[in-house]
Amino acid sequence: LYNEHFIEHYNEVMIHLNQLGSDYSKAWDVPYELCEAGITESLGVKISSRGYINKILNELQDDGLIFFEKKHIIGVGTSRRKAYFLTALGKDKIKEEINNE
């Protein structure tokens, strides 16, 4: 189905969202690192394009591990953009991964 790099990046996106700490899903203003461009930049050279990150984000959403809401992204003008957050299931999966290491 997916190659090992896709699966590795899939997990890295979840770890990235988890490392931001607080739950910004209730906030109006959220950090840049929660939008698609911010996630891509945060993962650096590992992710080749925003199209690729979009495939990963869609897959994580289809699996029920993340969700998005339109939020004001700090430092990116006034229009709202999609910001991504872990679901309860996503948070549980990350805890499970951390405990298995």
Contacts in CASP RR format, 6 or more apart in sequence:
PFRMAT RR
TARGET T0000
AUTHOR 0000-0000-0000
METHOD contacts of the structure
MODEL  1
LYNEHFIEHYNEVMIHLNQLGSDYSKAWDVPYELCEAGITESLGVKISSR
GYINKILNELQDDGLIFFEKKHIIGVGTSRRKAYFLTALGKDKIKEEINN
E
2 10 0 8 1.000
2 59 0 8 1.000
6 55 0 8 1.000
6 56 0 8 1.000
9 43 0 8 1.000
9 46 0 8 1.000
9 47 0 8 1.000
9 52 0 8 1.000
9 53 0 8 1.000
9 56 0 8 1.000
10 56 0 8 1.000
10 59 0 8 1.000
10 60 0 8 1.000
11 97 0 8 1.000
12 43 0 8 1.000
12 46 0 8 1.000
13 39 0 8 1.000
13 43 0 8 1.000
13 53 0 8 1.000
13 56 0 8 1.000
13 57 0 8 1.000
13 60 0 8 1.000
13 66 0 8 1.000
14 60 0 8 1.000
14 65 0 8 1.000
14 66 0 8 1.000
14 86 0 8 1.000
14 90 0 8 1.000
14 93 0 8 1.000
14 94 0 8 1.000
15 94 0 8 1.000
15 97 0 8 1.000
16 33 0 8 1.000
16 39 0 8 1.000
16 42 0 8 1.000
16 43 0 8 1.000
17 34 0 8 1.000
17 39 0 8 1.000
17 66 0 8 1.000
17 84 0 8 1.000
17 85 0 8 1.000
17 86 0 8 1.000
18 86 0 8 1.000
18 91 0 8 1.000
18 94 0 8 1.000
20 31 0 8 1.000
20 33 0 8 1.000
20 34 0 8 1.000
23 85 0 8 1.000
24 30 0 8 1.000
24 31 0 8 1.000
24 34 0 8 1.000
24 71 0 8 1.000
24 83 0 8 1.000
24 85 0 8 1.000
25 67 0 8 1.000
25 69 0 8 1.000
25 85 0 8 1.000
27 71 0 8 1.000
28 71 0 8 1.000
28 72 0 8 1.000
29 71 0 8 1.000
29 72 0 8 1.000
29 73 0 8 1.000
29 74 0 8 1.000
30 71 0 8 1.000
30 72 0 8 1.000
30 73 0 8 1.000
30 74 0 8 1.000
30 83 0 8 1.000
31 73 0 8 1.000
31 74 0 8 1.000
32 38 0 8 1.000
32 73 0 8 1.000
32 74 0 8 1.000
32 75 0 8 1.000
32 76 0 8 1.000
33 39 0 8 1.000
33 41 0 8 1.000
33 42 0 8 1.000
34 71 0 8 1.000
34 73 0 8 1.000
34 83 0 8 1.000
34 84 0 8 1.000
34 85 0 8 1.000
35 73 0 8 1.000
35 76 0 8 1.000
35 81 0 8 1.000
35 82 0 8 1.000
35 83 0 8 1.000
35 84 0 8 1.000
36 50 0 8 1.000
36 53 0 8 1.000
36 54 0 8 1.000
36 57 0 8 1.000
36 81 0 8 1.000
36 82 0 8 1.000
36 84 0 8 1.000
37 50 0 8 1.000
39 53 0 8 1.000
39 57 0 8 1.000
39 84 0 8 1.000
40 47 0 8 1.000
40 49 0 8 1.000
40 50 0 8 1.000
40 53 0 8 1.000
43 53 0 8 1.000
47 53 0 8 1.000
57 66 0 8 1.000
57 68 0 8 1.000
57 84 0 8 1.000
60 66 0 8 1.000
61 67 0 8 1.000
61 68 0 8 1.000
64 87 0 8 1.000
64 89 0 8 1.000
64 90 0 8 1.000
65 86 0 8 1.000
65 87 0 8 1.000
65 89 0 8 1.000
65 90 0 8 1.000
65 93 0 8 1.000
66 84 0 8 1.000
66 85 0 8 1.000
66 86 0 8 1.000
66 87 0 8 1.000
66 90 0 8 1.000
67 84 0 8 1.000
67 85 0 8 1.000
67 87 0 8 1.000
68 82 0 8 1.000
68 83 0 8 1.000
68 84 0 8 1.000
68 85 0 8 1.000
69 82 0 8 1.000
69 83 0 8 1.000
69 85 0 8 1.000
70 80 0 8 1.000
70 81 0 8 1.000
70 82 0 8 1.000
70 83 0 8 1.000
71 80 0 8 1.000
71 81 0 8 1.000
71 82 0 8 1.000
71 83 0 8 1.000
72 78 0 8 1.000
72 80 0 8 1.000
73 80 0 8 1.000
73 81 0 8 1.000
73 83 0 8 1.000
86 94 0 8 1.000
END
